[in-house]
């Protein structure tokens, strides 16, 4: 029996046709033996349904062993969902407007000179703000630029980030066409192991805050205590700030998913 690696997202999809009385669990998964294709499965999550808890549909990506990791954290209003195979540095866009008939719309690799995307956040203008952990091995990264999307750029099969240059933020449309990008490397600090993990846009003040945890657990040089502050409108890096340790000594490390609290100013 094959072992399955997966991440799950329980989604109420207002954009899904025929979903007014249904709930679905979308399961982004892969074969732990890296032989069968990674896939997105659809599970009936309606307790009153006779098919409750069963897989009602699935769609393969055609790629095994990509390390299925992040999807968007909330179902977008349009019913299109981005998901990444982090180890492969590849993103897939799924059409889930009809949950029992999922479709794969497109896939893309490195963008704007950066590789290994991690987090995708939808912006009010319809674009997506994404963190890319590393500089692409294929070509130098663009800084605050608006290049064309580089579909099909070279990507690795594993992070192997030790010794790799810092990545950046990319604003793009959902199909991977780049609008602008910004480099996370900050010459004002000595630390060179800055790998963007997640990001929180704050459009009301034209700012974004990103965290810096490296997905490569073997990179002990990346202590991941850094926060970075950006101007959201053009992705200019404004400042990098290291969090201070607490009583235990390592509470400041491994910065993760930033969230804006109810007061509208605390993170």
N, C-alpha and C positions, 0 to 999 in steps of 0.2 A: 504493500500500500504506500502510495506516495505521501510524503509529508508536505503540507501546504503552509507557506508563509503568507500572512495577510495583514492588511489594515482595513478597518471597517468604518463606514460613515452612515449613520442613520439619518435619513433625509426625508423631510416633508417637502415635496416638490410642487409648488403652486403652478409651475410652468408645464408640468407633466400632464399630457392629455389623458383623460380618463382616470385621474388620480384623486378625484374629489372625495372618495370614500376609501382610499387605499393608502397604505404606507409601505415603503420599501427600504430594505437595507442593502446598500451598495457595498460590495466586498471587493477591494482591490488586492489581488492575491497572486502568488506565484508558487511554482513547484520548488520545494526546498532542495531537491536534487539537481535543479537547473537543467532538466531535460525537456519537460513539457512547457508550452508557451505560458507566459504570464497572462492574466485574464481579469476582466471585471465581471463579477457575478451579481445577479439581482435576486434578492431573497424577499419573499412575501413577509412583511412585518405587521400585517393587520391581524390582531388576535381573533377577530370574528370570521376570518377567511378560512375555508376548508384547506387551503394550501399554505396556511400559516407555518413559517419556519422552513419552508422548502425553497430550493433554487428554482426560479421560474424562467430565468434566461441567463445567458452569459455570452461574452464576446472576447476572443483571444486577441492579443496584440501581435502575435507572430514572432515574438522575441522571448526566449527563455532566459532566466537568471538575471533580469535587469535590476533586481532588488526593489520590488514595488514598495513605495514609501508614502510620500505625501500625496493627498488630493487637496483640492480647495476645501477649506474648513466648513463652508456653508454652500448649499446648492445655489448656484447663480440663478437669477430670475429667468434667464433664457433657457435653462435646462441643459446647458453645455458645461461639462465638468472637466477640468484639467487634472491630470495625475502624472506623477513622475516615477520612473524607474531609476532611483538615485545612482545605483552602481554603474549603470550604463550612461548616465547623463542625458537621458531622453525623456521628453514630455509627450503625452498623448492627450488628445481632446476627444471626449466622448459626447455624443448626443443622447441624452436621457429623457427627452421630452415624451417619449413613449417608453416607459420603464421596461416593459416586457419585450421591447424590440430595440435594444441598445445598438447604437451605430458608432463606429470609429470614424471621425471626421478627418483627422490629420495627425501627424507626429512631427516633431522637430528636435534637433540636438542643440549644439552650441549656438549662442546668439551674442552678437556685439562683442565677440572676443572672450566670452565667459562660458564656463561649463558647469555641469552638475547643479541644475536648479533645485531648490528646496521648497520654498513657500510661495504661493500665488495669492495675491490679494486683489479683488476687483475694485476699481476706482469709479467714482461717480461719473466720469466722462466715458465709461464703457471699456476703457483699457484695463490691463492687468499689470500690477507692480509685482515683480518677482525677484527673489534673491538667488544669485548664482554664486556658489561657494568658491570656485577657483577660476583663475585665468586659464583660458583655453590653451592647450598645447599646440593647437593648429596655427594660431596667429596672435599677435599682440592685441590686447584689449583696447577698446575705444573708450575714451573718457568724456562724459557729458556730450556724447555725439548722437546723431540720429542716422545710423547706417541702415542699409537694407538687411533684412533677416538673412542669416546664413544657414538655410535649411541643408541638412545633410553634412554639416561640418564634422570633422573627426571627433570622436569621443572615446573615452576609455571604458573598460569593462569593470573597473573597480576604482574607488576614489583615489588611493595612492597619493594623498595630498602632501605628505612630508616633502618639503622642499619646493612645493608648488606655490606660485604667486597668488596673492589675494584676489578674490573675485569682485563682484559688484552688484549693483541694482540695475534692473532692466525694466523699462516701461514698454509694453508691447500690446498688440491686440491678441485676442485669444488664440489665433492661429500662428503666432510667433513672428509677426512682422514687427520689427523694432521701431519704436518711436524715439526713444532716447535711452541713454545709459550713463551710469556714473561709477567710477572706480572706488573700491573700498580701501585701497592702499593710501596710507596717510603718512607723508614725509615729516609731519610734525611730531611723530612718535617713533620710538625705536622698534617697537614690536612689528614684525613683518608677518606674523601668523594670524591675520585677520580674515576670517572666512564667513561671509554673511550667511546667517541661518534663517532668521525670520524678520519681518518688517511690519511696522505699524504706521500707516499714513495718517497725518493730522491735517487735513485740507483746510480747516478753519484758520490755521496759523501758517500755512504753507510749509509744513515740516513733515519729516518722516524719521522714525527711530528704528534702527536695525540692531539685531543681536549677532553674536559672532561665534557660536559653538561649532567646532569642526566635526563633521560627521565621521571622520576617521579617528576612531578611538586610540589608534596607535600613535597618533601625533601628540606626544606629551608636551611639545613646545607650545602648542596652541592651548593656552590655559583658559581662554574663552571668557574673560571677565570684562570684555569691552562692549560698550554701547557706542553707536555712531549716530550722529545727528546730521540730517540732510535737508536741503531746500527741496521741497517736493516738486515744485514747478519745473525745475531743470536738472534735478538730481545732482546738484553740487554738494559735495561733502563739506560740512561746516566744522565739525569737531568730532574727535574720538575721546571717550572718557572711560577710564577703568573704574569699575566698582570696587569698593573697599571690602576687605574680608570682615566677617563677623566673629563672634566668640569661638566658633568651631575652627575657623581658619580657611575654609574653602566655600563658604556660602555664596561668594561673589562669582564663582566660576560656573561654566556651562549655562550661560544666558540662553533663554529659550524663547517661548512665544509671548511677546509683549501684548498686553491688553489695556485698553483705556477704561478706567473705572467710572462708576456712575456719576462722580462729581465732575467729570469732563476735563480734569486736569491732572489726575494721578494715574500713574502707569505701574 
